[in-house]
Amino acid sequence: MKQFKLNNGVLMPAFGLGTFRVEPGESAYETVLSALKMGYRHIDTAIMYGNESDVGKAIRDSLIPREEIFVTSKIAKHYLGDKSLIMKALDESLERLNIGYIDLMLIHWPNQDDAMNQLVWSVLESYYEAKKFRAIGVSNFQKHHLTALLKNVKIKPQVNQVECHPLLNQTALHKFLVEHDIQMTSYGPFAKGKVFEGQTFEALTEIAKDYGATVSQVIIAWGLMRNIVMIPKSVHEERLLENFKGQELVLSASDIEKINGLNRGSRLYTDPDNNTIYL
Ligand SMILES: NC(=O)c1ccc[n+]([C@@H]2O[C@H](COP(=O)([O-])OP(=O)(O)OC[C@H]3O[C@@H](n4cnc5c(N)ncnc54)[C@H](OP(=O)(O)O)[C@@H]3O)[C@@H](O)[C@H]2O)c1
């Protein structure tokens, strides 16, 4: 499995399983367990998803050595800057997952107050230094959020996880992250189903058929070949396998360019600058 080396030397599997809207309880447990049996070694969860304890239990029950699995979680709230509440949320995340350490902890959404992001970051740094997290990063950070954060960090973020798919290819943000040696992860690779509709679907199908592949596999390969971590979600075994096999696909440079050309700048998830969580 392809891995990317983060700026602190930690290896992150380039492909993983997303678990947003994977129902807590049996569904999350079974989905993660069957993905691990299939060969997945990277699971993306978040405090907000409510399924951390199921993810952790599936990992423990899989009997796969802990160090072979990479787990990401995310802290969503800034708790109005109350450090003790931030620490409580992080401790509870560690307890729910119950897998020793967390490989990567992210600030789920930026606050529009840079000082608030700075404060949460300083708490993540202390958990990193205590070896509770192997890597720390951010999510949904625009260039301006990161530029402000980078002015005062002790430890540079290792990752920024953002919406990225053929309709929003994030070329400018990706360039900025590469320049700062911050790994980009794509979320929502299927653009809330829009890649399976209309002209986008026709164009992707045309490319897919040349490789005997599916549209989802072409998108996964496109992201991986741009050196972006891909974490598609599915609760269906056949789709988990289909997506997993997307890692093997090698696209030509011209097909990657064709997919880049499908960009419409269309954001389908929340705009990080207008997030009702904080406004
Ligand atoms: N940091 C953030 O703010 C943030 C925001 C959103 C998501 N994320 C992360 O990124 C992950 C991926 O994003 P996402 O879950 O929103 O969307 P996604 O992975 O783009 O799409 C998931 C949807 O596509 C379907 N699907 C999966 N594989 C398919 C295939 N091979 N063919 C056809 N349909 C397929 C799934 O249905 P079934 O499950 O029914 O198969 C589900 O409806 C999340 O799970 C989460 O871990 C992070």
PDBQT file of the ligand as one rigid body, heavy atoms in Angstrom, charges set to zero:
ROOT
HETATM    1  N1  LIG A 301     -12.941  16.882   7.506  1.00  0.00    +0.000 N 
HETATM    2  C1  LIG A 301     -14.194  17.072   7.165  1.00  0.00    +0.000 C 
HETATM    3  O1  LIG A 301     -14.805  18.104   7.445  1.00  0.00    +0.000 OA
HETATM    4  C2  LIG A 301     -14.897  15.988   6.406  1.00  0.00    +0.000 A 
HETATM    5  C3  LIG A 301     -16.128  16.258   5.772  1.00  0.00    +0.000 A 
HETATM    6  C4  LIG A 301     -16.726  15.234   5.065  1.00  0.00    +0.000 A 
HETATM    7  C5  LIG A 301     -16.125  13.995   4.993  1.00  0.00    +0.000 A 
HETATM    8  N2  LIG A 301     -14.936  13.756   5.648  1.00  0.00    +0.000 N 
HETATM    9  C6  LIG A 301     -14.273  12.428   5.608  1.00  0.00    +0.000 C 
HETATM   10  O2  LIG A 301     -14.116  12.022   4.266  1.00  0.00    +0.000 OA
HETATM   11  C7  LIG A 301     -14.782  10.782   4.060  1.00  0.00    +0.000 C 
HETATM   12  C8  LIG A 301     -15.323  10.691   2.653  1.00  0.00    +0.000 C 
HETATM   13  O3  LIG A 301     -16.289  11.688   2.412  1.00  0.00    +0.000 OA
HETATM   14  P1  LIG A 301     -17.871  11.389   2.381  1.00  0.00    +0.000 P 
HETATM   15  O4  LIG A 301     -18.168  10.194   3.188  1.00  0.00    +0.000 OA
HETATM   16  O5  LIG A 301     -18.555  12.642   2.761  1.00  0.00    +0.000 OA
HETATM   17  O6  LIG A 301     -18.176  11.146   0.873  1.00  0.00    +0.000 OA
HETATM   18  P2  LIG A 301     -17.622  10.173  -0.295  1.00  0.00    +0.000 P 
HETATM   19  O7  LIG A 301     -16.641   9.219   0.215  1.00  0.00    +0.000 OA
HETATM   20  O8  LIG A 301     -17.279  11.041  -1.451  1.00  0.00    +0.000 OA
HETATM   21  O9  LIG A 301     -18.932   9.443  -0.766  1.00  0.00    +0.000 OA
HETATM   22  C9  LIG A 301     -19.603   8.545   0.009  1.00  0.00    +0.000 C 
HETATM   23  C10 LIG A 301     -20.899   8.199  -0.770  1.00  0.00    +0.000 C 
HETATM   24  O10 LIG A 301     -20.559   7.545  -1.996  1.00  0.00    +0.000 OA
HETATM   25  C11 LIG A 301     -21.121   6.231  -1.999  1.00  0.00    +0.000 C 
HETATM   26  N3  LIG A 301     -20.105   5.335  -2.596  1.00  0.00    +0.000 N 
HETATM   27  C12 LIG A 301     -18.983   4.871  -2.015  1.00  0.00    +0.000 A 
HETATM   28  N4  LIG A 301     -18.277   4.100  -2.864  1.00  0.00    +0.000 NA
HETATM   29  C13 LIG A 301     -18.997   4.075  -4.020  1.00  0.00    +0.000 A 
HETATM   30  C14 LIG A 301     -18.793   3.438  -5.268  1.00  0.00    +0.000 A 
HETATM   31  N5  LIG A 301     -17.714   2.681  -5.490  1.00  0.00    +0.000 N 
HETATM   32  N6  LIG A 301     -19.733   3.617  -6.241  1.00  0.00    +0.000 NA
HETATM   33  C15 LIG A 301     -20.827   4.389  -6.021  1.00  0.00    +0.000 A 
HETATM   34  N7  LIG A 301     -21.068   5.029  -4.841  1.00  0.00    +0.000 NA
HETATM   35  C16 LIG A 301     -20.162   4.869  -3.857  1.00  0.00    +0.000 A 
HETATM   36  C17 LIG A 301     -21.449   5.913  -0.550  1.00  0.00    +0.000 C 
HETATM   37  O11 LIG A 301     -22.594   5.100  -0.444  1.00  0.00    +0.000 OA
HETATM   38  P3  LIG A 301     -22.622   3.738   0.424  1.00  0.00    +0.000 P 
HETATM   39  O12 LIG A 301     -21.989   4.006   1.765  1.00  0.00    +0.000 OA
HETATM   40  O13 LIG A 301     -24.097   3.468   0.517  1.00  0.00    +0.000 OA
HETATM   41  O14 LIG A 301     -21.881   2.732  -0.380  1.00  0.00    +0.000 OA
HETATM   42  C18 LIG A 301     -21.758   7.306   0.008  1.00  0.00    +0.000 C 
HETATM   43  O15 LIG A 301     -23.092   7.661  -0.303  1.00  0.00    +0.000 OA
HETATM   44  C19 LIG A 301     -15.851  10.794   5.159  1.00  0.00    +0.000 C 
HETATM   45  O16 LIG A 301     -16.441   9.543   5.368  1.00  0.00    +0.000 OA
HETATM   46  C20 LIG A 301     -15.086  11.349   6.306  1.00  0.00    +0.000 C 
HETATM   47  O17 LIG A 301     -14.278  10.363   6.903  1.00  0.00    +0.000 OA
HETATM   48  C21 LIG A 301     -14.318  14.745   6.329  1.00  0.00    +0.000 A 
ENDROOT
TORSDOF 0
